[in-house]
Amino acid sequence: MKLGHGLSFSLSRAVGLAGAKTKIARKTGIPLTKGGLERKIGNKILKSVLGKKKK
């Protein structure tokens, strides 16, 4: 729900769901968003196929 002038309301943030999901994702190291999970899986696949980068 948009309130105008860049302000918005999020029920999940108000209830604390967003913060709880963030804490879980940080502790487990597994992203809970679709995009984050796809990036993590993609990176794992690329590293296994191409080998790890040497610094």
Secondary structure, DSSP 4 states (H G I P E B T S, - for coil): -EEETTEE--HHHHHTHHHHHHHHHHHHS---SHHHHHHHHHHHHHHHHH-PPP-
